[in-house]
Amino acid sequence: MQNPSTLSSTQEITDLIIDSIQDIKGKNIVKMDMRKIDESPADFFIVCEGESTTQVSAIAGNIEKRMKETYGMRPTHVEGKGESKWVLVDFFDVIIHVFYPETRQFYDIEDLWKDADTTEYQDI
């Protein structure tokens, strides 16, 4: 396990998070680079969805597990695991939004932060 103070880059962290989502077959993954937006609460948002509340919860849990195992990092905040329609996992500089499809459509985070540079990932 790496010491958090020796983390190489946010890129490595976001890559691990994306891989953790893909492990559980998360869909419609988008990485939003928020660093050029003054009011942004984080450097990156990663948004994805699961096809069921069980999958949404499993994706969030896998992200937490792999971040702890690889970097010794725990999220500063996790919200929404009870209903698993929208689970937010906050690693301070990187915030992950794991949505149930209808909830993602309703909140439309990508449109709210449309000034962000986005990278879309293919479903596996």
MODELLER restraints for C-alpha pairs under 7 A, 6 or more apart:
rsr = mdl.restraints
at = mdl.atoms
rsr.add(forms.Gaussian(group=physical.xy_distance, feature=features.Distance(at['CA:1:A'], at['CA:69:A']), mean=6.17, stdev=0.5))
rsr.add(forms.Gaussian(group=physical.xy_distance, feature=features.Distance(at['CA:1:A'], at['CA:70:A']), mean=5.35, stdev=0.5))
rsr.add(forms.Gaussian(group=physical.xy_distance, feature=features.Distance(at['CA:1:A'], at['CA:71:A']), mean=5.91, stdev=0.5))
rsr.add(forms.Gaussian(group=physical.xy_distance, feature=features.Distance(at['CA:1:A'], at['CA:72:A']), mean=6.29, stdev=0.5))
rsr.add(forms.Gaussian(group=physical.xy_distance, feature=features.Distance(at['CA:2:A'], at['CA:70:A']), mean=6.32, stdev=0.5))
rsr.add(forms.Gaussian(group=physical.xy_distance, feature=features.Distance(at['CA:2:A'], at['CA:71:A']), mean=4.94, stdev=0.5))
rsr.add(forms.Gaussian(group=physical.xy_distance, feature=features.Distance(at['CA:2:A'], at['CA:72:A']), mean=6.45, stdev=0.5))
rsr.add(forms.Gaussian(group=physical.xy_distance, feature=features.Distance(at['CA:3:A'], at['CA:71:A']), mean=6.32, stdev=0.5))
rsr.add(forms.Gaussian(group=physical.xy_distance, feature=features.Distance(at['CA:3:A'], at['CA:72:A']), mean=6.49, stdev=0.5))
rsr.add(forms.Gaussian(group=physical.xy_distance, feature=features.Distance(at['CA:4:A'], at['CA:71:A']), mean=5.72, stdev=0.5))
rsr.add(forms.Gaussian(group=physical.xy_distance, feature=features.Distance(at['CA:4:A'], at['CA:72:A']), mean=6.24, stdev=0.5))
rsr.add(forms.Gaussian(group=physical.xy_distance, feature=features.Distance(at['CA:4:A'], at['CA:73:A']), mean=6.70, stdev=0.5))
rsr.add(forms.Gaussian(group=physical.xy_distance, feature=features.Distance(at['CA:17:A'], at['CA:63:A']), mean=5.86, stdev=0.5))
rsr.add(forms.Gaussian(group=physical.xy_distance, feature=features.Distance(at['CA:20:A'], at['CA:62:A']), mean=6.00, stdev=0.5))
rsr.add(forms.Gaussian(group=physical.xy_distance, feature=features.Distance(at['CA:20:A'], at['CA:63:A']), mean=5.37, stdev=0.5))
rsr.add(forms.Gaussian(group=physical.xy_distance, feature=features.Distance(at['CA:21:A'], at['CA:59:A']), mean=5.59, stdev=0.5))
rsr.add(forms.Gaussian(group=physical.xy_distance, feature=features.Distance(at['CA:21:A'], at['CA:63:A']), mean=6.91, stdev=0.5))
rsr.add(forms.Gaussian(group=physical.xy_distance, feature=features.Distance(at['CA:22:A'], at['CA:124:A']), mean=6.68, stdev=0.5))
rsr.add(forms.Gaussian(group=physical.xy_distance, feature=features.Distance(at['CA:24:A'], at['CA:59:A']), mean=5.79, stdev=0.5))
rsr.add(forms.Gaussian(group=physical.xy_distance, feature=features.Distance(at['CA:25:A'], at['CA:124:A']), mean=6.60, stdev=0.5))
rsr.add(forms.Gaussian(group=physical.xy_distance, feature=features.Distance(at['CA:26:A'], at['CA:48:A']), mean=6.37, stdev=0.5))
rsr.add(forms.Gaussian(group=physical.xy_distance, feature=features.Distance(at['CA:26:A'], at['CA:49:A']), mean=5.70, stdev=0.5))
rsr.add(forms.Gaussian(group=physical.xy_distance, feature=features.Distance(at['CA:26:A'], at['CA:50:A']), mean=5.26, stdev=0.5))
rsr.add(forms.Gaussian(group=physical.xy_distance, feature=features.Distance(at['CA:26:A'], at['CA:59:A']), mean=6.91, stdev=0.5))
rsr.add(forms.Gaussian(group=physical.xy_distance, feature=features.Distance(at['CA:27:A'], at['CA:48:A']), mean=5.84, stdev=0.5))
rsr.add(forms.Gaussian(group=physical.xy_distance, feature=features.Distance(at['CA:27:A'], at['CA:49:A']), mean=5.26, stdev=0.5))
rsr.add(forms.Gaussian(group=physical.xy_distance, feature=features.Distance(at['CA:27:A'], at['CA:50:A']), mean=6.22, stdev=0.5))
rsr.add(forms.Gaussian(group=physical.xy_distance, feature=features.Distance(at['CA:27:A'], at['CA:123:A']), mean=5.50, stdev=0.5))
rsr.add(forms.Gaussian(group=physical.xy_distance, feature=features.Distance(at['CA:28:A'], at['CA:48:A']), mean=5.44, stdev=0.5))
rsr.add(forms.Gaussian(group=physical.xy_distance, feature=features.Distance(at['CA:28:A'], at['CA:49:A']), mean=6.37, stdev=0.5))
rsr.add(forms.Gaussian(group=physical.xy_distance, feature=features.Distance(at['CA:28:A'], at['CA:121:A']), mean=6.91, stdev=0.5))
rsr.add(forms.Gaussian(group=physical.xy_distance, feature=features.Distance(at['CA:28:A'], at['CA:123:A']), mean=6.42, stdev=0.5))
rsr.add(forms.Gaussian(group=physical.xy_distance, feature=features.Distance(at['CA:29:A'], at['CA:47:A']), mean=5.71, stdev=0.5))
rsr.add(forms.Gaussian(group=physical.xy_distance, feature=features.Distance(at['CA:29:A'], at['CA:48:A']), mean=4.40, stdev=0.5))
rsr.add(forms.Gaussian(group=physical.xy_distance, feature=features.Distance(at['CA:29:A'], at['CA:120:A']), mean=5.91, stdev=0.5))
rsr.add(forms.Gaussian(group=physical.xy_distance, feature=features.Distance(at['CA:29:A'], at['CA:121:A']), mean=5.33, stdev=0.5))
rsr.add(forms.Gaussian(group=physical.xy_distance, feature=features.Distance(at['CA:30:A'], at['CA:46:A']), mean=5.74, stdev=0.5))
rsr.add(forms.Gaussian(group=physical.xy_distance, feature=features.Distance(at['CA:30:A'], at['CA:47:A']), mean=5.21, stdev=0.5))
rsr.add(forms.Gaussian(group=physical.xy_distance, feature=features.Distance(at['CA:30:A'], at['CA:48:A']), mean=6.42, stdev=0.5))
rsr.add(forms.Gaussian(group=physical.xy_distance, feature=features.Distance(at['CA:30:A'], at['CA:118:A']), mean=6.53, stdev=0.5))
rsr.add(forms.Gaussian(group=physical.xy_distance, feature=features.Distance(at['CA:30:A'], at['CA:119:A']), mean=5.60, stdev=0.5))
rsr.add(forms.Gaussian(group=physical.xy_distance, feature=features.Distance(at['CA:30:A'], at['CA:120:A']), mean=4.51, stdev=0.5))
rsr.add(forms.Gaussian(group=physical.xy_distance, feature=features.Distance(at['CA:30:A'], at['CA:121:A']), mean=6.24, stdev=0.5))
rsr.add(forms.Gaussian(group=physical.xy_distance, feature=features.Distance(at['CA:31:A'], at['CA:44:A']), mean=6.91, stdev=0.5))
rsr.add(forms.Gaussian(group=physical.xy_distance, feature=features.Distance(at['CA:31:A'], at['CA:45:A']), mean=5.94, stdev=0.5))
rsr.add(forms.Gaussian(group=physical.xy_distance, feature=features.Distance(at['CA:31:A'], at['CA:46:A']), mean=4.50, stdev=0.5))
rsr.add(forms.Gaussian(group=physical.xy_distance, feature=features.Distance(at['CA:31:A'], at['CA:47:A']), mean=6.46, stdev=0.5))
rsr.add(forms.Gaussian(group=physical.xy_distance, feature=features.Distance(at['CA:31:A'], at['CA:118:A']), mean=5.55, stdev=0.5))
rsr.add(forms.Gaussian(group=physical.xy_distance, feature=features.Distance(at['CA:31:A'], at['CA:119:A']), mean=5.10, stdev=0.5))
rsr.add(forms.Gaussian(group=physical.xy_distance, feature=features.Distance(at['CA:31:A'], at['CA:120:A']), mean=6.45, stdev=0.5))
rsr.add(forms.Gaussian(group=physical.xy_distance, feature=features.Distance(at['CA:32:A'], at['CA:44:A']), mean=5.49, stdev=0.5))
rsr.add(forms.Gaussian(group=physical.xy_distance, feature=features.Distance(at['CA:32:A'], at['CA:45:A']), mean=5.04, stdev=0.5))
rsr.add(forms.Gaussian(group=physical.xy_distance, feature=features.Distance(at['CA:32:A'], at['CA:46:A']), mean=6.12, stdev=0.5))
rsr.add(forms.Gaussian(group=physical.xy_distance, feature=features.Distance(at['CA:32:A'], at['CA:116:A']), mean=5.65, stdev=0.5))
rsr.add(forms.Gaussian(group=physical.xy_distance, feature=features.Distance(at['CA:32:A'], at['CA:117:A']), mean=5.64, stdev=0.5))
rsr.add(forms.Gaussian(group=physical.xy_distance, feature=features.Distance(at['CA:32:A'], at['CA:118:A']), mean=4.49, stdev=0.5))
rsr.add(forms.Gaussian(group=physical.xy_distance, feature=features.Distance(at['CA:32:A'], at['CA:119:A']), mean=6.54, stdev=0.5))
rsr.add(forms.Gaussian(group=physical.xy_distance, feature=features.Distance(at['CA:33:A'], at['CA:43:A']), mean=6.24, stdev=0.5))
rsr.add(forms.Gaussian(group=physical.xy_distance, feature=features.Distance(at['CA:33:A'], at['CA:44:A']), mean=4.83, stdev=0.5))
rsr.add(forms.Gaussian(group=physical.xy_distance, feature=features.Distance(at['CA:33:A'], at['CA:45:A']), mean=6.82, stdev=0.5))
rsr.add(forms.Gaussian(group=physical.xy_distance, feature=features.Distance(at['CA:33:A'], at['CA:116:A']), mean=5.43, stdev=0.5))
rsr.add(forms.Gaussian(group=physical.xy_distance, feature=features.Distance(at['CA:33:A'], at['CA:117:A']), mean=5.05, stdev=0.5))
rsr.add(forms.Gaussian(group=physical.xy_distance, feature=features.Distance(at['CA:33:A'], at['CA:118:A']), mean=6.19, stdev=0.5))
rsr.add(forms.Gaussian(group=physical.xy_distance, feature=features.Distance(at['CA:34:A'], at['CA:40:A']), mean=6.11, stdev=0.5))
rsr.add(forms.Gaussian(group=physical.xy_distance, feature=features.Distance(at['CA:34:A'], at['CA:42:A']), mean=6.67, stdev=0.5))
rsr.add(forms.Gaussian(group=physical.xy_distance, feature=features.Distance(at['CA:34:A'], at['CA:43:A']), mean=4.95, stdev=0.5))
rsr.add(forms.Gaussian(group=physical.xy_distance, feature=features.Distance(at['CA:34:A'], at['CA:44:A']), mean=5.28, stdev=0.5))
rsr.add(forms.Gaussian(group=physical.xy_distance, feature=features.Distance(at['CA:34:A'], at['CA:116:A']), mean=5.13, stdev=0.5))
rsr.add(forms.Gaussian(group=physical.xy_distance, feature=features.Distance(at['CA:35:A'], at['CA:43:A']), mean=4.87, stdev=0.5))
rsr.add(forms.Gaussian(group=physical.xy_distance, feature=features.Distance(at['CA:42:A'], at['CA:92:A']), mean=6.39, stdev=0.5))
rsr.add(forms.Gaussian(group=physical.xy_distance, feature=features.Distance(at['CA:42:A'], at['CA:93:A']), mean=4.75, stdev=0.5))
rsr.add(forms.Gaussian(group=physical.xy_distance, feature=features.Distance(at['CA:42:A'], at['CA:94:A']), mean=5.87, stdev=0.5))
rsr.add(forms.Gaussian(group=physical.xy_distance, feature=features.Distance(at['CA:42:A'], at['CA:95:A']), mean=6.67, stdev=0.5))
rsr.add(forms.Gaussian(group=physical.xy_distance, feature=features.Distance(at['CA:43:A'], at['CA:93:A']), mean=5.06, stdev=0.5))
rsr.add(forms.Gaussian(group=physical.xy_distance, feature=features.Distance(at['CA:43:A'], at['CA:94:A']), mean=6.02, stdev=0.5))
rsr.add(forms.Gaussian(group=physical.xy_distance, feature=features.Distance(at['CA:44:A'], at['CA:93:A']), mean=6.42, stdev=0.5))
rsr.add(forms.Gaussian(group=physical.xy_distance, feature=features.Distance(at['CA:44:A'], at['CA:94:A']), mean=4.78, stdev=0.5))
rsr.add(forms.Gaussian(group=physical.xy_distance, feature=features.Distance(at['CA:44:A'], at['CA:95:A']), mean=6.36, stdev=0.5))
rsr.add(forms.Gaussian(group=physical.xy_distance, feature=features.Distance(at['CA:45:A'], at['CA:94:A']), mean=5.82, stdev=0.5))
rsr.add(forms.Gaussian(group=physical.xy_distance, feature=features.Distance(at['CA:45:A'], at['CA:95:A']), mean=4.92, stdev=0.5))
rsr.add(forms.Gaussian(group=physical.xy_distance, feature=features.Distance(at['CA:45:A'], at['CA:96:A']), mean=5.69, stdev=0.5))
rsr.add(forms.Gaussian(group=physical.xy_distance, feature=features.Distance(at['CA:46:A'], at['CA:95:A']), mean=6.34, stdev=0.5))
rsr.add(forms.Gaussian(group=physical.xy_distance, feature=features.Distance(at['CA:46:A'], at['CA:96:A']), mean=4.69, stdev=0.5))
rsr.add(forms.Gaussian(group=physical.xy_distance, feature=features.Distance(at['CA:46:A'], at['CA:97:A']), mean=6.14, stdev=0.5))
rsr.add(forms.Gaussian(group=physical.xy_distance, feature=features.Distance(at['CA:47:A'], at['CA:96:A']), mean=5.93, stdev=0.5))
rsr.add(forms.Gaussian(group=physical.xy_distance, feature=features.Distance(at['CA:47:A'], at['CA:97:A']), mean=4.78, stdev=0.5))
rsr.add(forms.Gaussian(group=physical.xy_distance, feature=features.Distance(at['CA:47:A'], at['CA:98:A']), mean=6.04, stdev=0.5))
rsr.add(forms.Gaussian(group=physical.xy_distance, feature=features.Distance(at['CA:48:A'], at['CA:97:A']), mean=6.44, stdev=0.5))
rsr.add(forms.Gaussian(group=physical.xy_distance, feature=features.Distance(at['CA:48:A'], at['CA:98:A']), mean=5.13, stdev=0.5))
rsr.add(forms.Gaussian(group=physical.xy_distance, feature=features.Distance(at['CA:48:A'], at['CA:99:A']), mean=6.14, stdev=0.5))
rsr.add(forms.Gaussian(group=physical.xy_distance, feature=features.Distance(at['CA:49:A'], at['CA:56:A']), mean=6.69, stdev=0.5))
rsr.add(forms.Gaussian(group=physical.xy_distance, feature=features.Distance(at['CA:49:A'], at['CA:98:A']), mean=5.29, stdev=0.5))
rsr.add(forms.Gaussian(group=physical.xy_distance, feature=features.Distance(at['CA:49:A'], at['CA:99:A']), mean=4.44, stdev=0.5))
rsr.add(forms.Gaussian(group=physical.xy_distance, feature=features.Distance(at['CA:49:A'], at['CA:100:A']), mean=5.52, stdev=0.5))
rsr.add(forms.Gaussian(group=physical.xy_distance, feature=features.Distance(at['CA:49:A'], at['CA:101:A']), mean=5.96, stdev=0.5))
rsr.add(forms.Gaussian(group=physical.xy_distance, feature=features.Distance(at['CA:50:A'], at['CA:56:A']), mean=4.76, stdev=0.5))
rsr.add(forms.Gaussian(group=physical.xy_distance, feature=features.Distance(at['CA:50:A'], at['CA:99:A']), mean=6.31, stdev=0.5))
rsr.add(forms.Gaussian(group=physical.xy_distance, feature=features.Distance(at['CA:50:A'], at['CA:100:A']), mean=5.57, stdev=0.5))
rsr.add(forms.Gaussian(group=physical.xy_distance, feature=features.Distance(at['CA:50:A'], at['CA:101:A']), mean=6.96, stdev=0.5))
rsr.add(forms.Gaussian(group=physical.xy_distance, feature=features.Distance(at['CA:51:A'], at['CA:100:A']), mean=6.37, stdev=0.5))
rsr.add(forms.Gaussian(group=physical.xy_distance, feature=features.Distance(at['CA:51:A'], at['CA:101:A']), mean=6.85, stdev=0.5))
rsr.add(forms.Gaussian(group=physical.xy_distance, feature=features.Distance(at['CA:52:A'], at['CA:100:A']), mean=6.46, stdev=0.5))
rsr.add(forms.Gaussian(group=physical.xy_distance, feature=features.Distance(at['CA:53:A'], at['CA:84:A']), mean=4.99, stdev=0.5))
rsr.add(forms.Gaussian(group=physical.xy_distance, feature=features.Distance(at['CA:53:A'], at['CA:85:A']), mean=6.02, stdev=0.5))
rsr.add(forms.Gaussian(group=physical.xy_distance, feature=features.Distance(at['CA:53:A'], at['CA:100:A']), mean=6.48, stdev=0.5))
rsr.add(forms.Gaussian(group=physical.xy_distance, feature=features.Distance(at['CA:56:A'], at['CA:84:A']), mean=5.93, stdev=0.5))
rsr.add(forms.Gaussian(group=physical.xy_distance, feature=features.Distance(at['CA:56:A'], at['CA:98:A']), mean=6.02, stdev=0.5))
rsr.add(forms.Gaussian(group=physical.xy_distance, feature=features.Distance(at['CA:56:A'], at['CA:99:A']), mean=6.43, stdev=0.5))
rsr.add(forms.Gaussian(group=physical.xy_distance, feature=features.Distance(at['CA:56:A'], at['CA:100:A']), mean=6.54, stdev=0.5))
rsr.add(forms.Gaussian(group=physical.xy_distance, feature=features.Distance(at['CA:57:A'], at['CA:81:A']), mean=6.24, stdev=0.5))
rsr.add(forms.Gaussian(group=physical.xy_distance, feature=features.Distance(at['CA:57:A'], at['CA:84:A']), mean=5.67, stdev=0.5))
rsr.add(forms.Gaussian(group=physical.xy_distance, feature=features.Distance(at['CA:60:A'], at['CA:87:A']), mean=6.81, stdev=0.5))
rsr.add(forms.Gaussian(group=physical.xy_distance, feature=features.Distance(at['CA:60:A'], at['CA:89:A']), mean=6.89, stdev=0.5))
rsr.add(forms.Gaussian(group=physical.xy_distance, feature=features.Distance(at['CA:60:A'], at['CA:98:A']), mean=6.76, stdev=0.5))
rsr.add(forms.Gaussian(group=physical.xy_distance, feature=features.Distance(at['CA:64:A'], at['CA:74:A']), mean=6.60, stdev=0.5))
rsr.add(forms.Gaussian(group=physical.xy_distance, feature=features.Distance(at['CA:64:A'], at['CA:75:A']), mean=6.97, stdev=0.5))
rsr.add(forms.Gaussian(group=physical.xy_distance, feature=features.Distance(at['CA:67:A'], at['CA:73:A']), mean=5.56, stdev=0.5))
rsr.add(forms.Gaussian(group=physical.xy_distance, feature=features.Distance(at['CA:67:A'], at['CA:74:A']), mean=6.88, stdev=0.5))
rsr.add(forms.Gaussian(group=physical.xy_distance, feature=features.Distance(at['CA:68:A'], at['CA:74:A']), mean=5.74, stdev=0.5))
rsr.add(forms.Gaussian(group=physical.xy_distance, feature=features.Distance(at['CA:75:A'], at['CA:89:A']), mean=6.33, stdev=0.5))
rsr.add(forms.Gaussian(group=physical.xy_distance, feature=features.Distance(at['CA:75:A'], at['CA:90:A']), mean=5.30, stdev=0.5))
rsr.add(forms.Gaussian(group=physical.xy_distance, feature=features.Distance(at['CA:75:A'], at['CA:91:A']), mean=4.67, stdev=0.5))
rsr.add(forms.Gaussian(group=physical.xy_distance, feature=features.Distance(at['CA:76:A'], at['CA:90:A']), mean=5.62, stdev=0.5))
rsr.add(forms.Gaussian(group=physical.xy_distance, feature=features.Distance(at['CA:76:A'], at['CA:91:A']), mean=5.60, stdev=0.5))
rsr.add(forms.Gaussian(group=physical.xy_distance, feature=features.Distance(at['CA:76:A'], at['CA:92:A']), mean=6.54, stdev=0.5))
rsr.add(forms.Gaussian(group=physical.xy_distance, feature=features.Distance(at['CA:77:A'], at['CA:89:A']), mean=6.17, stdev=0.5))
rsr.add(forms.Gaussian(group=physical.xy_distance, feature=features.Distance(at['CA:77:A'], at['CA:90:A']), mean=5.11, stdev=0.5))
rsr.add(forms.Gaussian(group=physical.xy_distance, feature=features.Distance(at['CA:78:A'], at['CA:88:A']), mean=5.58, stdev=0.5))
rsr.add(forms.Gaussian(group=physical.xy_distance, feature=features.Distance(at['CA:78:A'], at['CA:89:A']), mean=4.66, stdev=0.5))
rsr.add(forms.Gaussian(group=physical.xy_distance, feature=features.Distance(at['CA:78:A'], at['CA:90:A']), mean=6.20, stdev=0.5))
rsr.add(forms.Gaussian(group=physical.xy_distance, feature=features.Distance(at['CA:79:A'], at['CA:87:A']), mean=5.61, stdev=0.5))
rsr.add(forms.Gaussian(group=physical.xy_distance, feature=features.Distance(at['CA:79:A'], at['CA:88:A']), mean=5.17, stdev=0.5))
rsr.add(forms.Gaussian(group=physical.xy_distance, feature=features.Distance(at['CA:79:A'], at['CA:89:A']), mean=6.77, stdev=0.5))
rsr.add(forms.Gaussian(group=physical.xy_distance, feature=features.Distance(at['CA:80:A'], at['CA:86:A']), mean=5.72, stdev=0.5))
rsr.add(forms.Gaussian(group=physical.xy_distance, feature=features.Distance(at['CA:80:A'], at['CA:87:A']), mean=4.47, stdev=0.5))
rsr.add(forms.Gaussian(group=physical.xy_distance, feature=features.Distance(at['CA:80:A'], at['CA:88:A']), mean=6.46, stdev=0.5))
rsr.add(forms.Gaussian(group=physical.xy_distance, feature=features.Distance(at['CA:81:A'], at['CA:87:A']), mean=5.65, stdev=0.5))
rsr.add(forms.Gaussian(group=physical.xy_distance, feature=features.Distance(at['CA:85:A'], at['CA:99:A']), mean=5.70, stdev=0.5))
rsr.add(forms.Gaussian(group=physical.xy_distance, feature=features.Distance(at['CA:85:A'], at['CA:100:A']), mean=4.83, stdev=0.5))
rsr.add(forms.Gaussian(group=physical.xy_distance, feature=features.Distance(at['CA:85:A'], at['CA:103:A']), mean=6.31, stdev=0.5))
rsr.add(forms.Gaussian(group=physical.xy_distance, feature=features.Distance(at['CA:86:A'], at['CA:97:A']), mean=6.73, stdev=0.5))
rsr.add(forms.Gaussian(group=physical.xy_distance, feature=features.Distance(at['CA:86:A'], at['CA:98:A']), mean=5.58, stdev=0.5))
rsr.add(forms.Gaussian(group=physical.xy_distance, feature=features.Distance(at['CA:86:A'], at['CA:99:A']), mean=4.43, stdev=0.5))
rsr.add(forms.Gaussian(group=physical.xy_distance, feature=features.Distance(at['CA:86:A'], at['CA:100:A']), mean=6.22, stdev=0.5))
rsr.add(forms.Gaussian(group=physical.xy_distance, feature=features.Distance(at['CA:86:A'], at['CA:103:A']), mean=6.81, stdev=0.5))
rsr.add(forms.Gaussian(group=physical.xy_distance, feature=features.Distance(at['CA:87:A'], at['CA:97:A']), mean=5.94, stdev=0.5))
rsr.add(forms.Gaussian(group=physical.xy_distance, feature=features.Distance(at['CA:87:A'], at['CA:98:A']), mean=5.11, stdev=0.5))
rsr.add(forms.Gaussian(group=physical.xy_distance, feature=features.Distance(at['CA:87:A'], at['CA:99:A']), mean=6.50, stdev=0.5))
rsr.add(forms.Gaussian(group=physical.xy_distance, feature=features.Distance(at['CA:88:A'], at['CA:96:A']), mean=5.67, stdev=0.5))
rsr.add(forms.Gaussian(group=physical.xy_distance, feature=features.Distance(at['CA:88:A'], at['CA:97:A']), mean=4.76, stdev=0.5))
rsr.add(forms.Gaussian(group=physical.xy_distance, feature=features.Distance(at['CA:88:A'], at['CA:98:A']), mean=6.36, stdev=0.5))
rsr.add(forms.Gaussian(group=physical.xy_distance, feature=features.Distance(at['CA:89:A'], at['CA:95:A']), mean=5.83, stdev=0.5))
rsr.add(forms.Gaussian(group=physical.xy_distance, feature=features.Distance(at['CA:89:A'], at['CA:96:A']), mean=5.05, stdev=0.5))
rsr.add(forms.Gaussian(group=physical.xy_distance, feature=features.Distance(at['CA:89:A'], at['CA:97:A']), mean=6.63, stdev=0.5))
rsr.add(forms.Gaussian(group=physical.xy_distance, feature=features.Distance(at['CA:90:A'], at['CA:96:A']), mean=6.32, stdev=0.5))
